[in-house]
Amino acid sequence: MFKLALVGCVFASGYFIGRFRRMGLENTGEGAIRELLTRQFPGEEFHLMNNLTLPCSDGTTQIDHVLLSRYGVFVIETKHYTGWIFANADSAKWTQVIYQVRNQFQNPIRQNFKHLQVVRHLLDFVPNENVHSLVVFTGDAEFKTPKPDGVFSPLGLVSHLHGFAEEVLTVDQLHTAVGRLECARRLISGKTDTEHQRYLNQRFGEL
């Protein structure tokens, strides 16, 4: 009975993912990384999930991509920026400069840490060291400070992922991980995005 329910959940989620992806609910950077990872990591050893809204203790959190594989679970935050980027792994904010106009944005490493914790909680049978946080910058942004550990260009991301060659999950564990995330995720829809934005506004103020 559990397996039948799990299959039904995964099938339904897959249907809606495809439906709403066609509606364009992803930005340019997320779309580019989805296509890149789909090409680079095909086959049954990998399963890519995109635009996950998952429940957490104080509301919901949205994750751009989770790549599940026999070699680990990779929680990926995508940023699409132009201009110059000034970054420090320990700072709450990073800075983007375009023609001397400075804009601050949340440190994506810190942002993705919450995503990482939620995924680790849901996949409690996977050792923490096998669930990894990665940040990728698309667009033509140029880092004017040293790029912090765990932050990559698209090609750097692919190279880093290919470096994981040791199998740390069994096939059954991989399927279980996919099933848990599929069943926990919220439906990809404008309503879900609105609810998540309301949560962000309540916590951080108007964004």
ROSE-4610 file (N, C-alpha, C; in Angstrom, 1 decimal, always signed):
// ROSE-4610
residu = [M/M/M/F/F/F/K/K/K/L/L/L/A/A/A/L/L/L/V/V/V/G/G/G/C/C/C/V/V/V/F/F/F/A/A/A/S/S/S/G/G/G/Y/Y/Y/F/F/F/I/I/I/G/G/G/R/R/R/F/F/F/R/R/R/R/R/R/M/M/M/G/G/G/L/L/L/E/E/E/N/N/N/T/T/T/G/G/G/E/E/E/G/G/G/A/A/A/I/I/I/R/R/R/E/E/E/L/L/L/L/L/L/T/T/T/R/R/R/Q/Q/Q/F/F/F/P/P/P/G/G/G/E/E/E/E/E/E/F/F/F/H/H/H/L/L/L/M/M/M/N/N/N/N/N/N/L/L/L/T/T/T/L/L/L/P/P/P/C/C/C/S/S/S/D/D/D/G/G/G/T/T/T/T/T/T/Q/Q/Q/I/I/I/D/D/D/H/H/H/V/V/V/L/L/L/L/L/L/S/S/S/R/R/R/Y/Y/Y/G/G/G/V/V/V/F/F/F/V/V/V/I/I/I/E/E/E/T/T/T/K/K/K/H/H/H/Y/Y/Y/T/T/T/G/G/G/W/W/W/I/I/I/F/F/F/A/A/A/N/N/N/A/A/A/D/D/D/S/S/S/A/A/A/K/K/K/W/W/W/T/T/T/Q/Q/Q/V/V/V/I/I/I/Y/Y/Y/Q/Q/Q/V/V/V/R/R/R/N/N/N/Q/Q/Q/F/F/F/Q/Q/Q/N/N/N/P/P/P/I/I/I/R/R/R/Q/Q/Q/N/N/N/F/F/F/K/K/K/H/H/H/L/L/L/Q/Q/Q/V/V/V/V/V/V/R/R/R/H/H/H/L/L/L/L/L/L/D/D/D/F/F/F/V/V/V/P/P/P/N/N/N/E/E/E/N/N/N/V/V/V/H/H/H/S/S/S/L/L/L/V/V/V/V/V/V/F/F/F/T/T/T/G/G/G/D/D/D/A/A/A/E/E/E/F/F/F/K/K/K/T/T/T/P/P/P/K/K/K/P/P/P/D/D/D/G/G/G/V/V/V/F/F/F/S/S/S/P/P/P/L/L/L/G/G/G/L/L/L/V/V/V/S/S/S/H/H/H/L/L/L/H/H/H/G/G/G/F/F/F/A/A/A/E/E/E/E/E/E/V/V/V/L/L/L/T/T/T/V/V/V/D/D/D/Q/Q/Q/L/L/L/H/H/H/T/T/T/A/A/A/V/V/V/G/G/G/R/R/R/L/L/L/E/E/E/C/C/C/A/A/A/R/R/R/R/R/R/L/L/L/I/I/I/S/S/S/G/G/G/K/K/K/T/T/T/D/D/D/T/T/T/E/E/E/H/H/H/Q/Q/Q/R/R/R/Y/Y/Y/L/L/L/N/N/N/Q/Q/Q/R/R/R/F/F/F/G/G/G/E/E/E/L/L/L]
num = [1/1/1/2/2/2/3/3/3/4/4/4/5/5/5/6/6/6/7/7/7/8/8/8/9/9/9/10/10/10/11/11/11/12/12/12/13/13/13/14/14/14/15/15/15/16/16/16/17/17/17/18/18/18/19/19/19/20/20/20/21/21/21/22/22/22/23/23/23/24/24/24/25/25/25/26/26/26/27/27/27/28/28/28/29/29/29/30/30/30/31/31/31/32/32/32/33/33/33/34/34/34/35/35/35/36/36/36/37/37/37/38/38/38/39/39/39/40/40/40/41/41/41/42/42/42/43/43/43/44/44/44/45/45/45/46/46/46/47/47/47/48/48/48/49/49/49/50/50/50/51/51/51/52/52/52/53/53/53/54/54/54/55/55/55/56/56/56/57/57/57/58/58/58/59/59/59/60/60/60/61/61/61/62/62/62/63/63/63/64/64/64/65/65/65/66/66/66/67/67/67/68/68/68/69/69/69/70/70/70/71/71/71/72/72/72/73/73/73/74/74/74/75/75/75/76/76/76/77/77/77/78/78/78/79/79/79/80/80/80/81/81/81/82/82/82/83/83/83/84/84/84/85/85/85/86/86/86/87/87/87/88/88/88/89/89/89/90/90/90/91/91/91/92/92/92/93/93/93/94/94/94/95/95/95/96/96/96/97/97/97/98/98/98/99/99/99/100/100/100/101/101/101/102/102/102/103/103/103/104/104/104/105/105/105/106/106/106/107/107/107/108/108/108/109/109/109/110/110/110/111/111/111/112/112/112/113/113/113/114/114/114/115/115/115/116/116/116/117/117/117/118/118/118/119/119/119/120/120/120/121/121/121/122/122/122/123/123/123/124/124/124/125/125/125/126/126/126/127/127/127/128/128/128/129/129/129/130/130/130/131/131/131/132/132/132/133/133/133/134/134/134/135/135/135/136/136/136/137/137/137/138/138/138/139/139/139/140/140/140/141/141/141/142/142/142/143/143/143/144/144/144/145/145/145/146/146/146/147/147/147/148/148/148/149/149/149/150/150/150/151/151/151/152/152/152/153/153/153/154/154/154/155/155/155/156/156/156/157/157/157/158/158/158/159/159/159/160/160/160/161/161/161/162/162/162/163/163/163/164/164/164/165/165/165/166/166/166/167/167/167/168/168/168/169/169/169/170/170/170/171/171/171/172/172/172/173/173/173/174/174/174/175/175/175/176/176/176/177/177/177/178/178/178/179/179/179/180/180/180/181/181/181/182/182/182/183/183/183/184/184/184/185/185/185/186/186/186/187/187/187/188/188/188/189/189/189/190/190/190/191/191/191/192/192/192/193/193/193/194/194/194/195/195/195/196/196/196/197/197/197/198/198/198/199/199/199/200/200/200/201/201/201/202/202/202/203/203/203/204/204/204/205/205/205/206/206/206/207/207/207]
x = [+0.8/+0.0/+0.9/+1.9/+2.8/+3.5/+3.9/+4.6/+3.6/+2.3/+1.3/+1.1/+1.0/+0.8/+2.0/+3.2/+4.4/+4.4/+4.1/+4.1/+3.1/+1.9/+0.9/+1.3/+2.0/+2.5/+3.5/+4.5/+5.5/+4.9/+4.0/+3.4/+2.6/+1.8/+1.1/+2.0/+3.1/+4.0/+4.7/+5.1/+5.7/+4.8/+3.5/+2.6/+2.5/+2.4/+2.2/+3.5/+4.7/+5.9/+6.1/+5.8/+5.8/+4.8/+3.6/+2.6/+3.0/+3.5/+3.7/+5.1/+6.0/+7.3/+7.0/+6.1/+5.7/+5.1/+4.5/+3.9/+5.0/+6.2/+7.3/+7.6/+7.3/+7.6/+9.0/+10.0/+11.4/+12.1/+13.1/+13.8/+14.9/+15.5/+16.5/+17.6/+18.2/+19.3/+18.8/+17.7/+17.2/+16.9/+16.4/+16.1/+17.4/+18.4/+19.7/+20.4/+20.3/+20.9/+20.1/+18.8/+18.0/+18.4/+18.5/+18.9/+20.3/+21.2/+22.6/+22.7/+22.0/+22.1/+21.4/+20.3/+19.6/+20.5/+21.2/+22.1/+23.3/+23.9/+25.1/+24.9/+23.8/+23.6/+22.3/+22.3/+21.1/+21.2/+20.1/+20.2/+19.5/+19.5/+18.8/+19.6/+20.8/+21.6/+21.4/+20.7/+20.4/+19.0/+18.5/+17.2/+17.2/+16.8/+16.8/+15.4/+15.3/+14.1/+14.3/+13.3/+13.4/+12.2/+12.6/+11.5/+10.7/+11.4/+10.7/+10.3/+9.0/+8.6/+8.3/+9.1/+9.0/+8.6/+7.8/+7.4/+8.6/+8.6/+9.6/+8.9/+9.7/+9.1/+8.4/+8.8/+8.2/+7.5/+7.2/+6.5/+6.9/+7.4/+7.9/+9.2/+10.0/+11.2/+11.2/+11.8/+11.8/+13.2/+13.4/+14.7/+14.7/+15.8/+15.9/+16.0/+17.0/+17.3/+17.8/+17.4/+18.0/+18.4/+19.6/+20.1/+20.4/+19.6/+19.8/+20.5/+21.4/+22.2/+22.8/+23.4/+24.0/+25.2/+25.7/+26.9/+26.7/+25.4/+25.1/+23.9/+23.5/+22.3/+22.9/+22.5/+23.1/+22.0/+22.0/+21.0/+21.6/+21.0/+21.6/+20.8/+21.4/+20.8/+21.4/+20.5/+21.0/+20.7/+21.8/+21.7/+22.0/+21.2/+21.4/+21.7/+23.0/+23.3/+24.3/+24.3/+25.2/+26.0/+27.0/+27.8/+28.9/+29.4/+30.4/+29.8/+30.4/+29.9/+31.0/+30.7/+31.6/+31.0/+31.8/+31.2/+32.1/+31.5/+32.3/+31.4/+32.0/+31.2/+30.5/+31.1/+30.6/+29.7/+29.5/+28.7/+27.2/+26.3/+24.9/+24.4/+25.1/+24.7/+25.9/+25.7/+26.7/+26.2/+27.2/+26.9/+27.1/+26.1/+26.2/+26.4/+27.3/+27.6/+27.4/+26.5/+26.3/+26.4/+27.5/+27.7/+27.6/+28.3/+28.5/+27.2/+26.2/+25.0/+25.1/+25.0/+25.3/+23.9/+23.8/+22.6/+23.1/+22.4/+22.8/+21.7/+22.2/+21.3/+21.8/+20.8/+21.1/+22.3/+23.2/+24.3/+23.6/+23.9/+23.2/+23.7/+24.9/+25.4/+24.5/+24.2/+23.3/+21.9/+21.5/+20.1/+20.0/+21.0/+20.9/+21.1/+21.7/+21.9/+20.5/+19.5/+18.2/+17.6/+17.8/+17.4/+18.0/+19.3/+20.1/+19.5/+19.2/+18.7/+17.4/+16.5/+15.2/+15.3/+16.2/+16.4/+17.0/+18.0/+18.6/+17.5/+16.6/+15.6/+14.6/+14.2/+13.3/+14.0/+15.3/+16.1/+17.0/+16.3/+17.1/+17.9/+17.7/+18.4/+19.7/+19.9/+21.1/+22.1/+23.3/+24.2/+24.4/+24.5/+24.6/+25.7/+26.8/+28.0/+27.7/+26.7/+26.3/+25.3/+24.8/+23.9/+24.6/+24.8/+25.8/+25.0/+25.5/+25.0/+25.9/+25.3/+26.1/+25.4/+26.1/+25.6/+26.2/+25.4/+25.9/+25.4/+26.3/+26.0/+26.0/+24.8/+24.7/+24.8/+24.6/+24.8/+26.2/+26.5/+27.9/+28.5/+28.0/+28.5/+30.0/+30.8/+32.2/+32.5/+33.1/+33.4/+34.7/+34.6/+35.7/+36.4/+35.9/+36.5/+36.7/+37.6/+37.7/+36.3/+36.1/+34.8/+34.8/+33.8/+33.8/+33.7/+34.1/+34.0/+32.5/+32.2/+30.9/+30.1/+30.8/+30.2/+30.8/+30.0/+30.5/+29.9/+30.6/+30.1/+29.3/+28.5/+27.8/+28.8/+29.9/+30.8/+31.6/+31.9/+32.5/+31.6/+30.3/+29.4/+29.4/+29.4/+29.4/+30.7/+31.8/+33.1/+33.1/+32.6/+32.6/+31.7/+30.6/+29.6/+30.3/+30.9/+31.6/+32.7/+33.2/+34.2/+33.7/+32.4/+31.9/+31.7/+32.6/+32.7/+32.3/+32.3/+32.0/+30.5/+30.0/+28.6/+28.3/+27.4/+27.1/+25.6/+24.8/+23.4/+23.1/+22.3/+21.9/+20.8/+20.4/+19.3/+18.0/+17.8/+16.6/+16.6/+17.7/+17.8/+17.5/+18.1/+17.9/+16.4/+15.7/+14.3/+13.5/+13.9/+13.2/+13.4/+14.6/+14.8/+14.0/+13.9/+13.1/+11.6/+11.1/+9.7/+9.4/+10.3/+10.0/+9.9/+10.8/+10.8/+9.6/+9.2/+8.1/+6.8/+6.7/+5.5/+5.4/+6.6/+6.6/+6.4/+6.8/+6.7/+5.3/+5.2/+3.9/+3.8/+2.5/+2.2/+2.9/+3.5/+4.1/+3.0/+2.8/+1.7/+1.9/+1.1/+1.2/+0.7/-0.2/-0.7/+0.4/+1.1/+2.2/+3.3/+3.6/+4.6/+4.1/+2.8/+2.2/+2.3/+2.0/+2.0/+3.4/+4.4/+5.8/+6.3/+5.9/+6.3/+5.7/+4.4/+3.8/+4.6/+5.1/+5.9/+7.2/+7.9/+9.1/+8.9/+7.8/+7.5/+7.3/+6.6/+6.4/+7.7/+8.6/+9.8/+10.9/+11.0/+12.1/+11.6/+10.3/+9.8/+9.6/+9.1/+8.8/+10.1/+10.1/+11.3/+11.1]
y = [-1.2/+0.0/+1.3/+1.3/+2.4/+2.7/+1.6/+1.8/+2.3/+1.9/+2.4/+3.8/+4.2/+5.6/+6.5/+5.9/+6.7/+6.9/+5.8/+5.9/+7.0/+6.9/+7.9/+9.3/+9.5/+10.8/+11.3/+10.5/+10.9/+11.2/+10.3/+10.5/+11.9/+12.2/+13.4/+14.6/+14.5/+15.6/+15.8/+14.8/+14.9/+15.5/+15.2/+15.8/+17.3/+17.8/+19.2/+19.9/+19.3/+19.9/+20.3/+19.3/+19.5/+20.6/+20.6/+21.5/+22.9/+23.1/+24.5/+25.0/+24.1/+24.5/+25.1/+24.5/+25.1/+26.5/+26.7/+28.1/+29.1/+28.7/+29.6/+30.1/+29.2/+29.6/+29.3/+29.9/+29.8/+31.0/+31.5/+32.6/+32.1/+33.1/+32.7/+31.8/+32.2/+31.4/+30.0/+29.9/+28.6/+27.7/+28.3/+27.5/+27.0/+27.9/+27.5/+26.3/+26.4/+25.4/+24.1/+24.2/+23.0/+22.2/+23.0/+22.4/+21.8/+22.5/+22.1/+20.8/+20.7/+19.5/+18.4/+18.6/+17.5/+16.9/+17.7/+17.2/+16.5/+17.0/+16.5/+15.3/+15.1/+14.1/+13.3/+12.6/+11.8/+10.4/+9.6/+8.2/+8.0/+6.7/+6.3/+6.6/+7.0/+7.3/+8.7/+9.5/+10.9/+11.2/+12.1/+12.6/+14.1/+15.0/+16.4/+16.9/+17.6/+18.2/+19.8/+20.5/+21.9/+22.7/+23.9/+24.7/+24.0/+23.6/+22.9/+23.9/+23.9/+24.6/+23.6/+23.6/+22.6/+23.2/+22.5/+23.0/+23.0/+24.0/+24.1/+24.6/+24.7/+24.9/+26.3/+27.3/+28.6/+29.0/+28.1/+28.4/+27.5/+28.1/+27.3/+27.9/+27.1/+27.5/+27.0/+27.9/+27.5/+27.2/+26.1/+25.6/+25.5/+26.1/+26.1/+24.7/+24.0/+22.6/+21.7/+20.5/+19.4/+18.3/+18.0/+16.9/+15.7/+14.6/+13.4/+12.4/+11.7/+10.7/+9.7/+8.6/+7.6/+8.2/+9.4/+10.0/+11.1/+11.3/+12.4/+13.1/+14.0/+14.9/+16.3/+17.1/+18.4/+19.5/+20.3/+21.4/+22.7/+23.1/+24.2/+25.4/+26.5/+27.9/+28.6/+29.1/+29.7/+31.2/+32.0/+33.5/+33.9/+34.8/+35.3/+36.8/+37.2/+38.6/+39.1/+40.4/+41.1/+42.1/+42.7/+43.7/+43.0/+43.8/+43.3/+42.8/+41.7/+41.1/+41.2/+41.7/+41.7/+40.8/+39.8/+38.7/+38.3/+38.0/+37.5/+36.4/+35.2/+34.1/+34.3/+35.2/+35.4/+36.6/+37.4/+38.5/+38.2/+38.9/+38.7/+39.1/+40.1/+40.7/+40.7/+40.5/+40.7/+41.9/+42.4/+43.7/+43.5/+44.0/+44.0/+45.5/+45.8/+47.1/+47.1/+48.0/+48.2/+49.7/+50.1/+51.6/+52.4/+52.0/+52.7/+52.7/+52.0/+51.8/+50.5/+50.6/+49.5/+48.9/+47.6/+46.9/+45.8/+45.6/+44.5/+43.4/+42.2/+41.0/+40.0/+39.2/+38.2/+37.3/+37.0/+36.0/+34.7/+34.3/+33.0/+31.8/+31.8/+30.7/+30.5/+31.6/+31.6/+31.2/+31.8/+31.5/+30.0/+29.4/+28.0/+27.1/+27.6/+26.8/+26.3/+27.2/+26.8/+25.7/+25.9/+24.9/+23.5/+23.6/+22.4/+21.7/+22.5/+21.9/+21.3/+21.9/+21.3/+19.9/+19.9/+18.7/+17.6/+18.0/+17.0/+16.4/+17.3/+16.8/+15.8/+16.1/+15.2/+13.9/+14.0/+12.8/+12.4/+12.1/+11.8/+10.5/+9.7/+8.5/+8.7/+9.8/+10.2/+10.9/+10.4/+11.2/+12.6/+13.5/+14.9/+15.3/+14.5/+14.9/+14.5/+13.8/+13.4/+14.3/+15.3/+16.3/+17.7/+18.2/+19.3/+20.5/+21.7/+23.0/+23.6/+24.0/+24.6/+25.8/+26.9/+28.1/+28.3/+28.6/+28.8/+30.2/+31.0/+32.2/+32.1/+32.5/+32.5/+34.0/+34.3/+35.7/+36.1/+37.4/+37.8/+38.6/+38.3/+38.9/+38.5/+39.5/+39.3/+39.5/+38.5/+38.6/+39.4/+40.5/+41.4/+41.1/+40.1/+39.6/+38.1/+37.4/+35.9/+35.2/+34.3/+33.6/+32.6/+32.7/+31.9/+30.4/+29.5/+28.1/+27.7/+26.8/+26.4/+27.3/+28.3/+29.1/+28.9/+28.7/+28.2/+29.0/+28.9/+29.2/+28.0/+28.0/+26.8/+25.7/+26.0/+25.0/+24.5/+25.4/+25.0/+24.1/+24.3/+23.5/+22.0/+21.9/+20.6/+19.9/+20.6/+19.9/+19.5/+20.3/+19.9/+18.7/+18.6/+17.5/+16.2/+16.3/+15.1/+14.6/+15.4/+15.0/+14.0/+13.9/+12.9/+11.6/+10.6/+9.3/+8.2/+8.4/+7.3/+7.1/+5.9/+5.7/+5.7/+6.6/+6.7/+6.3/+6.2/+5.8/+4.6/+3.7/+2.5/+3.0/+2.1/+2.4/+2.7/+1.8/+1.9/+3.2/+3.6/+4.9/+6.1/+6.0/+7.1/+7.2/+6.1/+6.1/+6.7/+6.2/+6.7/+8.2/+8.7/+10.2/+10.9/+10.5/+11.1/+11.1/+10.0/+9.9/+10.8/+10.9/+11.8/+13.3/+13.7/+15.1/+15.4/+14.4/+14.6/+14.7/+13.9/+13.9/+15.1/+15.7/+16.8/+18.2/+18.2/+19.5/+20.0/+21.3/+22.0/+22.0/+22.1/+22.2/+23.5/+23.3/+24.5/+25.3/+26.5/+27.3/+28.8/+29.7/+31.1/+31.2/+30.4/+30.5/+30.1/+29.1/+28.7/+29.8/+30.4/+31.5/+32.7/+33.0/+34.1/+33.9/+32.7/+32.3/+32.4/+31.9/+32.0/+33.4/+34.3/+35.7/+36.4/+36.0/+36.6/+36.2/+35.0/+34.5/+35.3/+35.5/+36.3/+37.7/+38.3/+39.7/+39.8/+38.8/+38.8/+38.7/+37.9/+37.7/+38.8/+39.2/+40.1/+41.5/+41.8/+43.0/+42.9/+44.0/+44.0/+43.8/+42.9/+42.6/+43.2]
z = [+0.0/+0.0/+0.0/+0.8/+0.9/-0.5/-1.1/-2.4/-3.5/-3.4/-4.4/-4.1/-2.8/-2.5/-3.0/-2.8/-3.1/-4.6/-5.4/-6.9/-7.3/-6.7/-7.0/-6.8/-5.6/-5.3/-6.2/-6.6/-7.5/-8.9/-9.4/-10.7/-10.7/-9.7/-9.7/-9.6/-8.8/-8.7/-10.1/-10.7/-12.0/-13.0/-13.0/-13.9/-13.7/-12.5/-12.2/-12.4/-12.1/-12.4/-13.9/-14.7/-16.2/-16.6/-16.1/-16.5/-16.1/-14.9/-14.5/-15.0/-15.2/-15.9/-17.2/-18.0/-19.3/-19.1/-18.0/-17.7/-17.4/-17.3/-17.2/-15.8/-14.7/-13.4/-13.0/-13.7/-13.3/-14.0/-13.4/-14.1/-15.0/-15.7/-16.7/-16.2/-15.0/-14.5/-14.1/-13.5/-13.0/-14.3/-15.3/-16.5/-17.2/-17.2/-17.7/-16.9/-15.6/-14.8/-14.9/-15.0/-15.1/-16.4/-17.5/-18.8/-18.7/-18.1/-18.0/-17.2/-16.0/-15.2/-15.8/-16.5/-17.2/-18.3/-19.0/-20.1/-19.5/-18.4/-17.9/-17.0/-16.4/-15.4/-15.8/-16.9/-17.3/-16.6/-16.9/-16.5/-15.1/-14.7/-13.5/-12.2/-12.4/-11.2/-10.7/-11.5/-11.1/-11.2/-10.3/-10.4/-10.0/-11.0/-10.7/-10.4/-9.3/-8.9/-8.9/-9.4/-9.6/-8.9/-8.4/-7.8/-6.8/-5.7/-4.6/-3.6/-3.2/-2.0/-1.0/+0.1/+1.1/+2.5/+3.3/+4.6/+5.5/+6.4/+7.5/+8.7/+9.8/+11.1/+11.2/+10.4/+10.5/+9.2/+8.3/+7.1/+5.9/+4.9/+3.8/+3.3/+2.5/+1.9/+0.5/-0.4/-1.8/-2.2/-2.9/-3.3/-4.8/-5.4/-6.9/-7.5/-7.0/-7.6/-6.5/-6.6/-5.8/-6.7/-6.8/-7.7/-6.7/-6.9/-6.1/-6.9/-6.3/-7.0/-6.1/-6.7/-5.9/-5.2/-5.6/-5.1/-4.1/-3.7/-2.8/-3.2/-2.3/-2.6/-2.6/-3.7/-3.9/-3.9/-3.0/-2.8/-3.5/-4.5/-5.4/-5.4/-5.1/-5.2/-6.4/-7.3/-8.5/-8.4/-8.8/-8.8/-10.2/-10.8/-12.2/-12.0/-12.2/-11.9/-13.0/-13.2/-14.0/-13.1/-13.7/-12.9/-12.1/-11.1/-10.2/-8.9/-8.4/-7.1/-6.1/-4.9/-3.8/-2.7/-2.4/-1.6/-0.4/+0.7/+1.9/+2.5/+2.6/+3.1/+4.5/+5.3/+6.7/+6.8/+5.7/+5.7/+5.4/+6.1/+5.9/+4.5/+3.9/+2.6/+1.7/+0.4/-0.6/-1.4/-2.2/-2.9/-4.4/-5.2/-6.6/-7.1/-8.0/-8.4/-10.0/-10.4/-11.9/-12.1/-12.9/-13.2/-11.9/-10.9/-9.6/-8.8/-9.2/-8.4/-7.6/-6.3/-5.4/-4.9/-5.0/-4.5/-3.6/-2.5/-1.6/-1.7/-1.6/-1.6/-0.6/-0.2/+0.9/+0.5/+1.4/+1.2/+0.8/-0.5/-0.9/-0.2/+0.4/+1.1/+2.4/+3.1/+4.2/+3.8/+2.7/+2.2/+2.0/+1.4/+1.0/+2.2/+3.3/+4.5/+5.0/+5.0/+5.5/+4.6/+3.3/+2.3/+2.7/+2.9/+3.3/+4.5/+5.5/+6.8/+6.6/+5.8/+5.5/+4.8/+3.8/+3.0/+3.9/+4.7/+5.7/+6.6/+7.1/+8.0/+7.3/+6.1/+5.4/+5.0/+4.7/+4.3/+5.5/+6.6/+7.8/+7.8/+6.8/+6.7/+5.9/+5.3/+4.5/+5.5/+5.7/+6.5/+6.1/+7.1/+6.7/+5.8/+5.9/+5.1/+3.6/+3.3/+1.9/+1.3/+2.1/+1.6/+1.5/+0.3/+0.1/-0.4/+0.0/-0.4/-1.4/-2.6/-3.7/-4.2/-4.5/-5.1/-6.5/-7.5/-8.8/-9.3/-9.9/-10.5/-12.0/-12.6/-14.1/-14.5/-15.7/-16.2/-16.3/-16.5/-16.8/-15.6/-14.4/-13.2/-13.0/-12.5/-12.3/-10.8/-10.2/-8.7/-8.6/-7.8/-7.6/-6.3/-5.6/-4.4/-4.6/-3.8/-4.0/-3.9/-4.8/-4.8/-3.6/-2.7/-1.5/-1.9/-1.0/-1.2/-1.4/-2.3/-2.5/-3.5/-4.1/-5.1/-6.5/-7.5/-8.8/-10.0/-11.1/-12.4/-12.8/-13.9/-14.4/-14.7/-15.5/-15.8/-14.6/-13.7/-12.4/-11.6/-11.6/-10.9/-11.5/-12.8/-13.4/-13.1/-13.2/-12.9/-11.4/-10.5/-9.1/-8.9/-9.5/-9.3/-9.9/-11.0/-11.6/-10.7/-9.7/-8.8/-7.8/-7.6/-6.6/-7.3/-7.0/-7.7/-6.8/-5.5/-4.5/-4.3/-4.5/-4.3/-2.8/-2.3/-0.9/-0.6/-1.7/-1.5/-2.4/-1.8/-2.6/-3.6/-4.5/-5.4/-4.6/-3.6/-2.8/-2.0/-1.5/-0.7/-1.7/-2.9/-3.8/-4.1/-4.4/-4.7/-3.5/-2.3/-1.1/-0.9/-1.2/-1.1/-2.1/-3.3/-4.3/-3.9/-3.4/-2.9/-1.8/-0.8/+0.3/-0.1/-1.0/-1.4/-2.3/-3.1/-4.0/-3.2/-2.1/-1.3/-0.4/+0.0/+0.9/+0.2/-1.1/-1.8/-2.0/-2.0/-2.4/-3.9/-4.3/-5.7/-6.3/-7.4/-8.1/-8.7/-8.1/-8.6/-8.2/-8.8/-8.3/-6.9/-6.5/-5.1/-4.1/-4.4/-3.6/-3.5/-4.6/-4.6/-3.8/-3.9/-3.2/-1.7/-1.3/+0.1/+0.7/-0.1/+0.3/+0.4/-0.6/-0.5/+0.7/+1.0/+2.2/+3.5/+3.5/+4.7/+4.7/+3.6/+3.5/+4.0/+3.5/+3.9/+5.4/+6.0/+7.5/+8.2/+7.7/+8.4/+8.2/+6.9/+6.6/+6.2/+6.1/+5.6/+4.1/+3.5/+2.1/+1.3/+0.3/-0.5/-1.9]
